[in-house]
Amino acid sequence: STGKPVRMNAALFGFLVSLGTNAAIGIVFLGVFKYARGIEPSLYFKHRPSNQLPQGFVDWIPAVFHVPDHELHASSDGLVVLWTLRLLLRASIAMCICLVTCLPVNILGGNAQTGLDLLTAGNVKDSSYLLLIHACSVALAALATVHLVSKDAEAFVAWRRARLAEARPSNCFVLVRGMPPSLAADPLGLARAADEVGSAIGGHVNTVTLFCETEELQELTVQRHESELVLEVANKEWELAQQKDTPKRPSHRVGGYVCCGGEQVDTIDWCSQVNLPELNAQISECDVPKLLPLASGVIGFDSLKMASLCASNDSALKTKLCGAEVWRAPEPADICWESIGRTQTTGASVVVGALMVLLSLGFSLIVVTIASLANLDSINKKCGCLGFVDDLPELVRGVIQTYTPVIIMALALAMIPGIMYSVNFRLNPVSYSALTRTVVVSYYKFLFVNLFIIYLVSGSIFTKMEAMFEDLGSVAPTLGSAIPKTATFFTVYIMTATLVGMPVRLSLIGPLLVGRLKRKLLAKTDRQIAECMALAPFDMAVETPLPLVIFCIAATYAPIAPIILPFTVLYFVTGYVVIKQQLLCCIKTGRACMFWEPAEYDGNGTSMATTLRLVLFGLVAALLLCGTYLSIRKCWVATAICLAPLPVVVVRWYKVSQLLSTLEPGGADLTELRGVVEGETAVKSESERLVDQEERKVLDDLFFEEIQNDGQLTGSLYQRQCLVETGRAGVWTCLLYTSPSPRDS
């Protein structure tokens, strides 16, 4: 019996060591941030002059709080990120009811626990009336949280409607994929078909743009871009060489293999006089009308109501186009060009679902291993494979069991988002923001199952493995006493994410070191020097699910281990401050994950609807888990009280979902909004809508002739953006059917 208090004291010592170590590391990185932003303003202040924020150690924090969120350079997605963090912060503060009521009850529970277990519900005896306080506290916190979510849902819908009502051209476009082959290369035919549908409901088509396959053209464009970079570097080298006594012009070998064979040429002359002219000639020779159509494009209407109705699930336009996919057109920068020529299928959904299940099952083995590291004694007693554990001092063992699982879990989770992106991309999303929303849900489910549920169960089993093996009938009560012990891992995980993760993010230590090294050793031209300090965008699909799961964990453990709540509140406070500072000063939203090229885009805040639903899902899960725990503790009245708010939460969840559904295409309220496309139109007169076959052929010829002369089409919102994306992001699958694209850039 003397070993148990020592072990608990060791666990408490490990927890305190983790707290002190994390705090010290966080202070170090705050110091790095204070020093580095003074010597590298091009990294830390890309969007905002450095003199607009205080330069002290922490005095910039109040200044960041006072900057209005609408000043964000990351636009609507940045606003949604901060909105989500504010909601989770307020909900966590509401959960602190449990900290005030349950923590004293746990300490005075009288169940002979020591160390950290003294602060948990494990110190309260089974069937004790004191557990009623836990149930009432979590019920009140749940009702307060669902009220906050409902109010934020109403505010978001009002904000989103205002955004949709703005007279922006993209609001009146729909994107079509998988259209019939007869219309895939016939913009006027597509316009006529869409206009027949529009005329029936009081609207008309303004413009039509079709997409085509330009992989070969894109390859030439990439080669031209690379040649321009080589020429730029060579000119810089020649400029520096002229300062020497015996200047030597840059040269390289062409036509050989690596360093063998070929011809030695002057780099500047070869690029400017040979290679670039050849590439430009090949691009200019591309015959746009003969490119392979991708059976996709965008249709612009004269009102938001028309676009919304045509993009609804039961729209007549889908029937008219033989079941083609019709989506509300994303912003041009948000279109997922890589999958524009493909459609979504049931088979792809099944494959993605199967891959996600396999990924989750595979990762669960890692989670079980991590859980075992937090219970070295139980493992060693059963299998004797960790004999060295007996030789470790108790305090050292406590530190290892507390810190090691957190570190391994954080490293293992770093690879998952990139895999999630690759798997969900098989669904052929229409936009990057749609892919983001899909990955948010997938990653949340993954974290909920692996980070939370599997660790909760496996950690509890390992803690009381010996007792359950000896008496299988004691599994339920054994879990009841073991579940509170797993709170240590989650508390340390949240503590580490707060005190270490946020300061490391703020310091930008990785981009700083890598950028300065590249600038010193590799960068030669002004463009390369500027690109050295480029920052990856803020990826909502990577960053948003973890705070949502942390809130679910905190809501579950609020009555069981209230010590987790102060760290949760601190996590959301520091997360809001750090992310807001970076969105204000240096980063934008977009995609940034392992295995994928970074890309900046704005999804118009559409992911907020997803996060609101996930918050309510987490709240329902927390109530069910708390009720299950109280039933294991054989306090049935407390179980009933804990689950009493569940119908209210579910009803509010349904009402919030119904409210958010009004933002979907064809929503009852949305169709009353108006947004008129300004400017000239490509297809507008009645005579153009009713031309016969012969006139249409003449118009087709004139149409392509106009494009070849001007390189643009009136109202070509998506053409111009596609050109930008082509030169910057390396799009491989499509450009506009109605534009020569790269040859005019």
N, C-alpha and C positions, 0 to 999 in steps of 0.2 A: 504493500500500500504506500510505502514511502516513495516508490518510483513514480507514481502517478502525479503527485504535486510537482515533482522535479520536472517531469515531462511538460506539464502545463506551464510552469514557470519558464521552461526553455522556449515554448511556443510564444509566450508573451515577450520574452527577450528577443526572439527572432523578429516579431512584429515591430518592436520598438527600434531595432537595428535597421529594419527596412524603412521605417518612417524617417529616421535620422539620415540614413544614406540617401534616400530619395530627395529629401529636402536640401541636403548639401549639394547634390548633383544639379538640382534645379537652380540653386543660387549661382552656381558656376556658369551655367548656360545663360542665365539672365545677365551676368557680367560680360559674357561673350557678345550678347546682343548689344549691350550698351557700347562696348568698344568697337565692334565691327561696323555698326551702322554709321559711325563717324568716319571710318576710313574707306567704306565702300558704299556710298549713297546710291550708286547706280544699281545696286542689288536690292537695297532695302527701301528705296523711295522711287520706284519706277513711275508711279501714278500720282504722287503727291509731293510737293516740295518739302524737304526735310525740316524747314523752319516752321512748318505748320503744326508740328507736334513737339512737346518738350523732349529734351535730350537726356534727362536724368535717368536714374536707375529704375524708379517705379512711377515717377510723376506723369509719365505719358499715359498711364492707365485711366485716370479720370478724364483726360482729354479725349481718349478714344470713346469712352462712354458717352460723352456729350456731343460727338459728331453724329448728325442724323444718319440713319441707315440709308436713306435715299441717295446719299452722296457716293455710294459704292460704285466703283468703276466696273465691278463684275456684273452689274445690272440685276435683273430679276432673280436669277438663280442665287446670287449672293444674298439678296434680301431674304429668300426662302431659307437659306442655311441659318442665318441669324434668327429668323422667326422661329425656326424649329428649336434652336438652342434656348431661346427665351421661354418657349412653351415648356420644354423639359425642365428648365430651371425653376419656373413657378410651380410645376407639378412636384418637383423634388422638395421644394420648400413646404408644400402642402403635406407631403409625406412625413415631414419632421414632427407632425403630431405624434407619431409613434416614438420619436426620440424623447419627447417630453414625458409621455405617459408610460411607455413600455420599458425604457431603460431602468428607471428606479424599481419597477416591479421585478425585472429580471435580477437585479442585484440583490433584492430582498426575498427572492423566491425560496431560498432555504433548501435547495436540492444538492447541497454539498459539492458544488462545482468550484473550480479554482482557475486562476489565470484569465485568459480571454473568455472561457466558457462561462465565467461569472456574469458576463455582460449579455449573455444570450438567453433565449427562452428555454434552453436546456437546463437552466438553474431553477425553473419553475416545475413543481411536481405535476405528474400526470393527473388529469381530472380536476385540477385546482381551479377554484373560481377566479383566480388571478388571470387565467387565460382569457376570461371574458373581456378584460381591459385590452388585450391584444386584438381581439376580434372587433371591438367597437372602434378602436383607433384606426385599423386598416379600412374599415367600412367608411368612416368619415373621410379619410384621405382619398379613397376611391371616388366618392361622390364629389369631392372638391376637384379632383383631377378631371373627371368627365365633364364637369361644368366648364373648366378652363378650355378643354379641347373643343367643346361645342361653340364657345364664344370665338375662339380662333378660327374655327371652320367658317363661321358666318363672316368674319372679317376677311378671310382669304377669298371667299366666293365674291364678296363685293369688290375686292381689289382686282381679282382676275376678270370680272365682268368689265370693269373700267378699262383694263388693258385691252380686252377684245373689242371694246367699242371705239378704240382709237382708230382714226382714219389712216391706218397703215396698209399699204398694198398687200402684204402677205396675209393679212386677215381675211381677204376675199378670194384666196386661192385654194384649190383642192389639188392633191397629188394623186395621180392614177398609176397603178401598176398592174401588169398582166392584162392589158387591153387586147382586143381581137387583132390578129395580124393585118386585117384590112385597114385598120386605123393607125397602126403603129408607125407608119411613115406618111400619114395623110393628115396634117394639122387642120386643114379646112374641113375634112370629113368629120374629124373629132369635134371641131367647133360646132358643126351643124347638129351632130347628135346631142351634144351637151346643151345647145341652145333650144332644141325641141323640148328637152326636159325643163329648162329654165323658163321658157315661155309659158308653160302650163301653170307655173306657180308665181308668175309675175316678175321674172328676172331675165337677164340676158348675159351672154358670154362677152367678155372684153378681149381676152387674149388667150392663145394656146401656145405652149412650148413643148416640143417633144425631145426626148433624150436618145442618144445613140452610143454605140460601142466605139470607143476611141483608144483602145489599149496601145495600138501601134503609134498613134499620134501622141499619146501621153509619153511613150518611151522616147520619142524624138524630143519632146519638150523637156524631159528630165535630162537628156544628154546635152541639150543646149544650155540648160541651167548649170550643169556641171562644168561645161566648157567655159562659161562666163566666169565661174568661180576660179577656175585654173588661170584664166587670163588676168583676173583681178590680182591673184596672188603673184603671178609672174611680173606684172607691172610694179607691184610693191617691191619685190626682190630686186628688180632692175633699178628702181629708184634708190634703194639702199646701196646697191653695188656701185653706182656711179660716184659715190662718196669715197671710194677706195682709189688707190693709185692705179691699179690694173683691173678695171671693171670687166665683168664677164656676164654676158646676157644669159638668162635662164634658158635651158634646153631640156629636152626629154626625148625618149625613144618611142617611135610609133611603128606599128606593124610587126613587132617582135613578140616574143614570149617572155614575160617578166623582164629580165635584164639581158636577154640573149636575142640576137638577130634584130631585124627591123632597121629603121633609118633614124639617125639622130637629127632632130629638127629644132629650130629656134621656137620656143614655146609661144612667145608673143606673136610672131609672124604666123605660125601655124594656126593658132586659135582665131586670130582676127581675120586672116586672109584665106584660110582653107576650111577649117572645121565649122566655124559659125556660119559662113555663107552657105556651105553644103546643107547644114541642118535647117537653116531658114528656107532654103529652096525646097527641101523635101516636105517641110511643114506646109509651105504655101501651095504645093502641088496636090494637097489632099482635097479630094472631091467630096464635100460634105454630103450632098444628096445621096451618094452611093455608100455611105457608111451604114453599118448594120443597125437597124432600129432595135431599141431595147424594150419596146412595148410599154413604155412608161413616159410620163410627162406631167405638166401642171396646167390647170385650166383656171383662168381668172374670171370671176363674175363681177357684176356691178354692185354687189352688196354682200355684207357679212351674212345676212339671213340666207341668201342663196347658197353660199359656200357651206354654211352649217347644215342646211337641209340636205344638200347633195352628199355630204360626208357622213350622214347618219347611217345606221345599220340597215335600215329598210328603204333607202333612197331609190327613186326611180332611175337615177343615173347609173347605179350598179346594174340594174336590170337591162338598161339600154346598152351598156357596154359588156353584156354577156357575162356578168358576174365578176368583172374586174374589181380589184381593190381600189377603193376611193377613200382617201384620208384627208383630214384637214392639213393643208400644206404647212410644214414647219418653216421657221425662218430659214432663209437661204443658207446661212452658215451652219445651220443645224441639220440639214439633210444628210443622211448617211449614203453618200454616193457609192460606197463599196457594194451596197446591196440594192441599189435602185432598180436593177434589171431582174430581180428575183421577187417572188411572192412568198407569203407565209403559207405553210401547209400543216395539216394535222400530223403527218409523219415526222416533220421536223420538231414539232412540239413534244411528241412522244420520245424522240431521241434525246432531246434536251432534258426532259424530265428524268429519263433513265440515267443519263450521265451525272445529273445532280445527285441522284440517290447514291450512285457508286462513289462519287466524290465525298459525300457525307459519311458513308460507311467506312471508306478508307481513312478519312481523317479521325473518325471516332477511335480508331486504334491508337492514334497519337494522343488523343485526349485521355484515354484510359491509362496510357503509360505516364502521362504528366500527372494524373491523379495519384498514381502509385508513388511518385516521387515525394508527394506530400505526406506519405504514410510509410516511411522506410521501415519502421519497426514491425508493422503488421506484415509487410512483404517478407522481411527477413525471417520472421518466426515461422512462416508457412513454407518457404522454399529454401531458406538458408543460403540464397545466392548473393546476399549482400553482407557477407561476414565482416567486411571492413567497418560496417555501421557500428558494431559493438565497440570498436576502438576509438570512435569519435567522442569528444567531450559533448555533454548534453547541450550546452549552449551553441556549439558549432552545428550540431545536428538540427537544432531549432532554426538557425539561420538558413541552412540548406533547404530544409523542408518548407520554409516560408517563401524564399526568394526564387529558388530554381524553377519551380513550375511556372511562375509568372513570366520569367525570361524566355523559357522554351515555348510557351504558348504564344507570346508576342512574335517570336521569330517564325513560328510555324504559320501564323495567320498572315504574315506579310506576303506570301505567295498566292494566297487564295483569290484576291480580287482579279488578278490578271487571268487566272484560270476561269473565273466566273464570266469575265468579258468574252473569252474565247468560246465558251460553251453557249452562252446566250446569244452570241452573234449568229449562231446557226438558225435562229428564228427569223433572220432577215428583217431587222427593224427598219422602219421608214426614216427614222431620224436618230441622231446621237442621244437626244434627250429621252426618246422612247427606250433605247437600249439602257440608258442610265436608270430609268424607272424599273425596268425588268431586273437589272442587276441589284438595285437596292432591295427589292423584295427577295430575290434569291439569296443574296448575301445575309440579309436579316434572318431568314429561315435557317441558313447554315450556322450563323453565330448562335441563334437561339437554341438550336439542337445541340451543337458541339461545345460551344463555350459555356453554355448554361446547363441544359438538361442532362446531357451525358456526364459532364463533370459533377453536377449535383448528385446524381445517382451513384456513379462509380466512386467518387470521393467518399460518399457516405458508406458504401460497401467496404472499401478498403479500410476505413477507420474502424469498423466493427466486424471485420471479416471473421475473426476467430469465434466471436459470440454467435454469429449466424450459422457457422459451420457446425457448431456443437449443438444448437437447438434451432431447427428450421422454423419452429413455431414462433420464435421470438423475432422474426424478421421485421414485422411492423414496429413493435416498440423499440427495437434496436435502431431502426432508421430514424425514429422519432428523436432519439438522443444523439444520433450521429449527424443529422442534417445541419443543425446549428454550427457544428464544427467546420463545415465547408465554407462558412462565411469568411473565414480567415483568408482563403485564397482570393475570393472575389473582392474583399476589402483591400487587400494588398494590390490586386490587379488595378482597381480603380485609383488607388493611391499612386501607383507607379505611373499610370497614364496621366495623372494630374500633375504631380510634382516633377516628373522627369519628361514625359512625352510632350507636354505643352511647352515647357521652356526650350526643349530641343527643336521643336517645330518653329518657335519664335526666333531662335538664334540663326536659323538657316545655315547651320554649320556645314552640312554636306555640300550644298551648292556653293558656299563661300570657298571652301578648300578646293573643290574640283574646279571651279571657275577660275580661281587665281592660278592654279597649276596649269590649266589649259592656256590661259592668257600668256603665261610666261614661256611655255615650251612650244605651243602649237600655233597660236593665233598670230597672223601677220598683217592682215588687212583690217580696216576699220570695222567692216561687217563682222569678221570673225571675232574681233575683240568684243564687240557688243553682244554677240551671240554667246560668248563664254559665260556671261552672267544671266542667261535666260533661266527663268523659273518655270517649273512644271505647273500646270493649272491646278486649281482646287477641284478635286474629283468628288462629286457628291455621291456617286455610287460606292466609292471606297470609304469615304469619311462619315456618311450619315448613318449607316446601319449600326455601327458600334455604339454611339450615344443612345440610340433607341433601345438596344439590348441592355445597355448599362442601366437605363431607366427601369426596364422590366425586372432586372436583377435586384435593383434597389427597392422597388415596390414589393417584391416577394420577400426580401429579407428585412424590410422595415420593422415589422413587429418581432421577427425572430432574432435578429442581430442588429439593433438600431445603430450601432457604432458605424455601420456602413454609410449612414445618411450624411454626416458632415463631409465625408470625402466625395460623395456624389454631388452635393451642392457645390463644393469647391471645384469639382471637375467641370460642371456646366458653366460656372462663373469664369474660370480661366479659359475654357474653350471659347466662350463668347468673346472675351477680350482679345485673345490671341488671333482667332480667325478674323474677327472684325478688323484688327490692326493690319493684317496681311491683305485682306480684300481691299482695304482703303489705300494701302501704300504700294503693294508690289505684285499681287497675283490676281488672276481672273479665274473664272470657272471653266471647266472643260473636262477632258479625260487625261488622267495621269496614273497609270498602273503598270506593273511589271508585264513584260511581253508585248506591250502596245505602245505605238508612237504617240507622244502627247499631242493633243489637239484642243484648241480653245473654241468654245461655243456657248451660247446662252439658250436655255430651254424654256424661257418665258415663265419660269417658276412652276411649271406643271407638276414637278415632283412633290410639291407640298401636299397635294391630295393623297399621295401614297404614304407620306410620313404621318399624316393625321390618322389614317386607317391603322397604320402599324402601332401608333401610340395606344390606340384603343384596344388593339389585339394584345399588346403587352400588358395592359391593365387587366383584361379578362384573364389572361394566363396567370398573372400574379394573384388574383383573387382565388382562382381554382387551386393553385399550388398552396396558398396559405390555408384555404379550407381543408385541403388534403392533409397538411401538416397537423392542423388542430384535430382532425378526426383520428389521426394516428396517435395523438396524445390523449384520446378518449374523452374529449370535452365536446360533447355533441351540441350543447347550447351555443358555445363559442363558434362551432362550425357553422351553425345556422345563421348566426349574426354576421359572420364573415362573408357568407355567400348571399346574404339578403340583398346587397346592392347589385348583384349580378344581373338580374332582369332589367334594372334601370340602365346599367351600362350597356347592355346588349341593345335595348331599345334606342338609346341615344346613338349608339354606333350605327344602327340602321338609318336613323334620321340624318345623321351626318353624311352617310354614304349617299342617301337620296339627294341631299343638298348638293354634294359634290358632283353628282351625276348631271345636274343642270348645266354644268360646264362642258359636258360632252357634246359632240356635234349633234344637232337636232334637238338639244335640250329645250324645254318649253319656254323658259325665260330668255335663253340665248338668242332664239330666232327673232326676238323683237328688237335686238340691237342692230344698229346700222353702221356700216363702214364703207364708204365709197372709194373706189380706186380713182385716183386723179391721173390726168394725162391722156395722151392719145391711146387708141386701142388698135389692136392688130386686126380684129374681126368685129365690125360694128354695124355696118349698114345692112338693111334688109336685103338688098340686091346680092350682097356677098353671101348671105345665108341661103339664098334660094338659087344660086347659080347652077346651071346644068353641067353635065359631064364635060362638054367641050370647053365651056368657059372656065371650069375649074382647072383643067389642064393648063390653060393659058395663065391663070392666076398662080398656079404652082410654079411655072417657069419664071414669072416675074418675081414671085416671092423669093426664090432661091437666088435670082440675079441680084435682087436688092441686098440680100444678105452678103453675097460675095463682094459687092461693092462697098457696103457700109460696115459689114461685120457685126451689125447689131440689129435688133428688132425693137420697135417701139414697145414700151412696157416690159422690157426684158429684164425684170428684176432678178430672175434666177440665172440668166445668162451671165451677167456681170459677176455675180457671186461665184458661180462655177469656175470662171476664169481665175479668180483669186485663189480659190481652193486648189485648183490644179497646180498653180505655180508654187504654192506654199506647202501643201500637205501631201502632195504626191498621190492624187486620186488616180486609180487604175481602171475603173470599170466604166465610167460614163462621163460624157460632157453633153452639151446641148445639141439636139438634132438640128436646130434652126440656126446654129452659129458655127463658124469655122474654129472658134475657141482659141487654142494656143497660138495659132498663126497670126492672130490680131493682137496678142498680149505684148 
